[in-house]
Amino acid sequence: MAVSRFSVPREQAPGLVERFRARGRRVDRHPGFLGLEVLEGQGSLPEFLLITRWTDRAALKAYLRSEDFRLAHAEGEELQAAFATFEVVAT
């Protein structure tokens, strides 16, 4: 799993939510992609988690090097972004 945690200026949060809802779904066609969830925090600041699931690290790395990844992030104005990968150890 890959997790990005970020915030945006308050006035941009509604537009970001709409952008995710209307996303181009480029990532969906990449080999090894299993799914994506976007979570919006319920605290006082507009904070988001973007979680993608992959069959393996190689598939994620291939996507991170792709033109589709670059295009998906070209419009982003995320503040204080943090990115981490995780391995599922139990379900």
Residue frames as a rotation matrix with the C-alpha (Angstrom) as fourth column:
MET 1
0.585 0.811 0.000 0.00
0.811 -0.585 0.000 0.00
0.000 0.000 -1.000 0.00
ALA 2
-0.639 -0.681 0.357 1.08
0.661 -0.724 -0.198 3.53
0.393 0.109 0.913 -0.67
VAL 3
0.414 0.759 -0.503 -0.24
0.907 -0.389 0.160 6.32
-0.074 -0.522 -0.850 1.54
SER 4
-0.603 -0.478 0.638 0.01
0.489 -0.854 -0.178 10.05
0.630 0.205 0.749 0.92
ARG 5
0.234 0.611 -0.756 -1.07
0.955 -0.291 0.061 12.38
-0.183 -0.736 -0.652 3.71
PHE 6
-0.772 -0.495 0.399 -1.46
0.586 -0.797 0.148 16.04
0.245 0.348 0.905 2.86
SER 7
0.029 0.761 -0.648 -3.40
0.651 -0.506 -0.566 19.21
-0.758 -0.406 -0.510 3.48
VAL 8
-0.379 -0.050 0.924 -4.52
0.812 -0.498 0.306 22.00
0.445 0.866 0.229 1.19
PRO 9
-0.986 0.127 0.104 -5.59
-0.157 -0.911 -0.381 25.58
0.046 -0.392 0.919 1.83
ARG 10
-0.570 0.813 0.115 -9.15
0.194 0.269 -0.943 25.55
-0.798 -0.516 -0.312 3.21
GLU 11
0.095 0.658 -0.747 -10.59
-0.621 -0.548 -0.561 27.32
-0.778 0.517 0.356 0.17
GLN 12
-0.356 -0.314 -0.880 -9.17
-0.917 0.301 0.263 24.62
0.183 0.900 -0.395 -2.14
ALA 13
-0.790 -0.001 0.614 -10.56
-0.305 0.868 -0.391 21.59
-0.532 -0.496 -0.686 -0.27
PRO 14
0.252 0.945 0.211 -13.95
-0.215 0.267 -0.939 21.45
-0.943 0.191 0.271 -2.05
GLY 15
0.546 -0.114 -0.830 -12.27
-0.836 -0.137 -0.531 21.66
-0.053 0.984 -0.170 -5.46
LEU 16
-0.585 -0.810 -0.042 -9.82
-0.809 0.586 -0.048 18.91
0.063 0.006 -0.998 -4.51
VAL 17
-0.434 0.522 0.734 -12.65
-0.177 0.750 -0.638 16.62
-0.884 -0.407 -0.233 -3.42
GLU 18
0.640 0.720 -0.269 -14.41
-0.374 -0.014 -0.927 17.21
-0.672 0.694 0.260 -6.74
ARG 19
0.134 -0.685 -0.716 -11.17
-0.982 0.006 -0.189 16.57
0.133 0.728 -0.672 -8.65
PHE 20
-0.802 -0.421 0.424 -10.78
-0.510 0.851 -0.121 13.20
-0.310 -0.313 -0.897 -6.93
ARG 21
-0.048 0.877 0.478 -14.41
-0.084 0.473 -0.877 12.29
-0.995 -0.082 0.051 -7.62
ALA 22
0.876 0.388 -0.286 -14.00
-0.266 -0.106 -0.958 13.13
-0.402 0.916 0.010 -11.30
ARG 23
-0.007 -1.000 0.028 -10.47
-0.519 0.027 0.854 11.75
-0.855 -0.008 -0.519 -11.61
GLY 24
0.129 -0.020 -0.991 -9.30
-0.991 0.021 -0.129 10.47
0.023 1.000 -0.017 -14.98
ARG 25
0.756 0.200 0.624 -8.63
-0.383 0.907 0.173 6.97
-0.531 -0.369 0.762 -13.61
ARG 26
0.447 -0.687 -0.572 -5.27
-0.741 0.073 -0.667 6.70
0.500 0.723 -0.477 -15.38
VAL 27
-0.449 -0.678 0.582 -3.83
-0.891 0.388 -0.235 4.72
-0.066 -0.624 -0.778 -12.47
ASP 28
0.318 0.711 0.627 -6.60
-0.660 0.641 -0.391 2.12
-0.680 -0.290 0.673 -12.79
ARG 29
0.934 0.097 -0.343 -5.11
-0.341 0.521 -0.782 0.69
0.102 0.848 0.520 -15.99
HIS 30
0.035 -0.999 0.001 -1.62
-0.928 -0.033 -0.372 0.15
0.372 0.012 -0.928 -14.60
PRO 31
0.199 -0.034 -0.979 -0.52
0.003 0.999 -0.034 -3.46
0.980 0.003 0.199 -14.08
GLY 32
-0.554 -0.433 -0.711 -0.69
0.606 0.375 -0.701 -4.40
0.571 -0.819 0.055 -10.42
PHE 33
-0.806 0.327 0.493 -3.10
-0.494 -0.831 -0.256 -1.64
0.325 -0.450 0.832 -9.37
LEU 34
-0.737 0.523 -0.428 -5.75
0.607 0.791 -0.077 -2.98
0.298 -0.317 -0.900 -6.97
GLY 35
0.352 0.936 -0.004 -7.63
0.840 -0.314 0.442 0.08
0.412 -0.159 -0.897 -5.79
LEU 36
-0.744 -0.507 0.436 -7.65
0.317 -0.841 -0.438 3.62
0.589 -0.188 0.786 -4.44
GLU 37
0.366 0.805 -0.468 -9.37
0.904 -0.187 0.384 5.36
0.222 -0.563 -0.796 -1.56
VAL 38
-0.544 -0.425 0.724 -9.34
0.195 -0.903 -0.383 9.05
0.816 -0.068 0.574 -0.69
LEU 39
0.126 0.531 -0.838 -10.17
0.964 0.132 0.229 9.96
0.232 -0.837 -0.496 2.90
GLU 40
-0.081 -0.081 0.993 -10.98
0.025 -0.997 -0.079 13.47
0.996 0.018 0.083 4.11
GLY 41
-0.773 -0.283 -0.567 -10.18
0.553 0.135 -0.822 14.25
0.309 -0.950 0.052 7.74
GLN 42
0.283 0.955 0.086 -12.93
0.660 -0.259 0.705 15.54
0.696 -0.143 -0.704 9.98
GLY 43
-0.125 -0.424 -0.897 -10.70
0.938 -0.346 0.032 17.83
-0.324 -0.837 0.441 12.02
SER 44
0.496 0.333 -0.802 -10.42
0.267 -0.937 -0.224 21.60
-0.826 -0.104 -0.554 11.86
LEU 45
-0.250 -0.650 -0.717 -7.89
-0.630 -0.454 0.631 21.53
-0.736 0.609 -0.296 8.98
PRO 46
0.774 0.512 -0.374 -8.56
-0.606 0.424 -0.673 20.15
-0.186 0.747 0.638 5.49
GLU 47
-0.364 -0.897 0.250 -6.38
-0.802 0.438 0.406 17.03
-0.474 -0.053 -0.879 5.58
PHE 48
0.661 0.562 -0.498 -6.52
-0.748 0.545 -0.378 14.08
0.058 0.622 0.781 3.20
LEU 49
-0.243 -0.662 0.709 -5.20
-0.380 0.737 0.559 10.53
-0.893 -0.134 -0.431 2.95
LEU 50
0.445 0.258 -0.857 -4.75
-0.891 0.221 -0.396 9.00
0.087 0.940 0.329 -0.49
ILE 51
-0.107 -0.406 0.908 -4.35
-0.513 0.805 0.299 5.23
-0.852 -0.434 -0.294 -0.24
THR 52
0.341 0.168 -0.925 -3.48
-0.904 0.329 -0.273 3.04
0.259 0.929 0.264 -3.22
ARG 53
0.371 -0.154 0.916 -3.19
-0.400 0.863 0.307 -0.73
-0.838 -0.480 0.259 -3.13
TRP 54
0.200 -0.464 -0.863 -0.82
-0.963 0.071 -0.261 -2.68
0.182 0.883 -0.432 -5.39
THR 55
0.910 0.090 -0.405 0.05
-0.094 0.996 0.008 -6.31
0.403 0.031 0.914 -5.99
ASP 56
0.457 -0.825 -0.331 3.71
0.881 0.369 0.297 -5.59
-0.123 -0.427 0.896 -5.20
ARG 57
0.294 -0.443 -0.847 6.33
0.211 -0.834 0.510 -2.86
-0.932 -0.329 -0.151 -4.85
ALA 58
-0.714 -0.598 0.364 7.52
0.454 0.000 0.891 -3.31
-0.533 0.801 0.272 -8.42
ALA 59
-0.095 0.770 0.631 4.08
0.955 -0.110 0.277 -2.39
0.282 0.629 -0.724 -9.77
LEU 60
0.751 0.333 -0.570 3.96
0.544 -0.802 0.248 0.71
-0.375 -0.496 -0.783 -7.55
LYS 61
-0.099 -0.886 -0.453 7.47
0.206 -0.463 0.862 1.75
-0.974 -0.008 0.228 -8.59
ALA 62
-0.648 -0.082 0.758 6.59
0.751 0.100 0.653 1.37
-0.129 0.992 -0.003 -12.27
TYR 63
0.417 0.866 0.276 3.57
0.872 -0.467 0.148 3.63
0.257 0.179 -0.950 -11.79
LEU 64
0.622 -0.205 -0.756 5.61
0.383 -0.762 0.522 6.23
-0.683 -0.614 -0.396 -9.88
ARG 65
-0.501 -0.858 -0.114 7.95
0.220 -0.253 0.942 6.45
-0.837 0.447 0.316 -12.89
SER 66
-0.277 0.459 0.844 5.10
0.942 0.303 0.144 6.75
-0.189 0.836 -0.516 -15.41
GLU 67
-0.895 0.077 0.440 3.81
0.145 -0.882 0.449 9.71
0.423 0.465 0.778 -17.37
ASP 68
0.094 0.992 -0.088 0.37
0.366 0.048 0.929 9.00
0.926 -0.119 -0.359 -15.90
PHE 69
0.219 -0.089 -0.972 1.75
0.975 -0.028 0.222 9.65
-0.047 -0.996 0.080 -12.40
ARG 70
-0.801 -0.578 -0.159 3.34
0.561 -0.816 0.142 12.91
-0.211 0.024 0.977 -13.53
LEU 71
-0.646 0.625 0.438 0.08
0.066 -0.526 0.848 14.06
0.761 0.576 0.298 -15.13
ALA 72
0.270 0.798 -0.539 -2.00
0.652 0.261 0.712 13.11
0.709 -0.543 -0.450 -12.09
HIS 73
0.241 -0.255 -0.936 0.17
0.914 -0.266 0.308 15.26
-0.328 -0.929 0.169 -9.85
ALA 74
-0.564 -0.499 0.658 0.72
0.743 -0.654 0.140 18.20
0.361 0.568 0.739 -12.19
GLU 75
0.029 0.690 0.723 -2.30
0.114 -0.721 0.684 20.09
0.993 0.062 -0.099 -10.82
GLY 76
0.416 0.228 -0.880 -1.63
0.802 0.365 0.474 19.38
0.429 -0.903 -0.031 -7.16
GLU 77
0.002 -0.391 0.920 -1.10
-0.292 -0.880 -0.374 22.15
0.956 -0.268 -0.116 -4.64
GLU 78
0.686 0.267 -0.677 -0.71
0.448 0.578 0.682 19.90
0.573 -0.771 0.277 -1.62
LEU 79
0.257 -0.579 0.774 0.92
-0.720 -0.649 -0.246 21.33
0.644 -0.494 -0.584 1.48
GLN 80
-0.203 -0.423 0.883 3.00
-0.947 0.315 -0.067 19.34
-0.250 -0.850 -0.464 3.94
ALA 81
0.662 0.452 -0.597 2.71
-0.640 0.757 -0.136 16.14
0.390 0.472 0.790 1.88
ALA 82
-0.260 -0.674 0.691 4.04
-0.818 0.534 0.213 12.92
-0.512 -0.510 -0.691 3.38
PHE 83
0.467 0.333 -0.819 4.38
-0.765 0.616 -0.185 9.67
0.443 0.713 0.543 1.44
ALA 84
-0.398 -0.569 0.720 5.00
-0.810 0.587 0.017 6.18
-0.432 -0.576 -0.694 2.80
THR 85
-0.063 0.357 -0.932 4.62
-0.632 0.709 0.314 2.60
0.773 0.608 0.182 1.67
PHE 86
-0.154 0.137 0.979 3.31
-0.899 0.393 -0.196 -0.24
-0.411 -0.909 0.062 3.80
GLU 87
-0.720 -0.015 -0.694 3.10
-0.349 0.872 0.343 -3.99
0.600 0.490 -0.633 3.50
VAL 88
0.357 0.893 0.275 -0.10
-0.823 0.161 0.545 -5.70
0.443 -0.421 0.792 4.61
VAL 89
-0.733 -0.678 -0.050 0.83
-0.544 0.629 -0.554 -8.18
0.408 -0.379 -0.831 7.34
ALA 90
-0.834 0.551 0.012 -2.66
0.439 0.677 -0.591 -9.19
-0.334 -0.487 -0.807 8.50
THR 91
-0.708 0.697 0.115 -6.28
-0.401 -0.531 0.746 -8.79
0.581 0.482 0.656 7.44
